[in-house]
Amino acid sequence: MKYTILAALMLAGCGAAIAPTAGRAPANAPDTCNAVAYQGLIGSDAASSLALPEPKRLYGPNDAVTTDFNPARLNVQLDEIDNIVAITCG
């Protein structure tokens, strides 16, 4: 019985070390969705992102985001008041 509890605790500790990627590209990933061209929108409101091409994903600080990586998709990260804070591929 005590070995079962010990094993469960050890496995629970291992799970905490895994950090979610939230669909983010690696730091050295190529600009596969042309995100560099839209960096001028950072600081503007979310309505400005309506002109961005598809596929795109808008999300705020408390929104759930899938962890799939789509190199052609624009990720538009919003702050608490729906201003654009980052535009990346993924």
N, C-alpha and C positions, 0 to 999 in steps of 0.2 A: 504494500500500500504506500509506504513512504517513498519507494522508488518511483512509483507512478506520479506522485505529486512532484518529486524532484525533476522528473523528466518533463512534466508539463511546464514547470517554472523555467526550465532551461530553454524550451522551445518558445515560450512567450517572450523571453529576453532576446532571442534571435530575431523575432518578428519586428521588434522595435528598431532594429538597426537598418531596416529597409526604408529608404526615403522615396516617396512617390515622385514621379517625374512630371506629372500633370501635362503630358503631351508636349513637353519642351524639347527642343532640339539640343544636341550636344553643343558646347561652346564653340567648337571649331567647324560646325556644320555649314555647308555652302548655302548661299541665298537662293534656294530652289523655288521660292514663291515671289521673288522680287520685292521683299519686305523693305529693302533699303530705299526704294522709290517712294515709300509712303511714310517715312520717318518724320516728314514735315507736319503730319497730322497729330503728333504727340503734343498733348496739352489742349487739344480742341475737344469739343463734346462728342458724345457717342453718335449723334446724328451725322457727323462728318464721315463716319465709317460706312454709311449706306452706299456711297459711291465706289467702295472697294469691290474688286472682282470676287466672284465665287471661285472656289470654296473659301469661306471665312467663318471664324468663330469668335464671338464677342463674349467675354466673361469678366465678372467682377471679383472682388476679393473673397466673397462668401459663396460663390457659385461652384457647383460641382462640375468637374471637367474630366472627360474621359482621358485615359492615358495612351490612346492610340496615337501614332505619329503619322501624319499625312504631309509629306514634303511639299505638296502643292498648296496647302491650306494656309491662309493668313490667320494668325491668332492675334486678336485685338484685346489687350488687357486693359480693363477700366478700373478707376479708383472708386471710392465710396460715393462720389457725386457724379459718376458717369463721365469723367474726363478720360481720354486715352492716355495711358502711361507707358505702353509698350506695344510694338507691332513686330511679331516674329513669325517664322515659318514653323509649321508643325501641325 
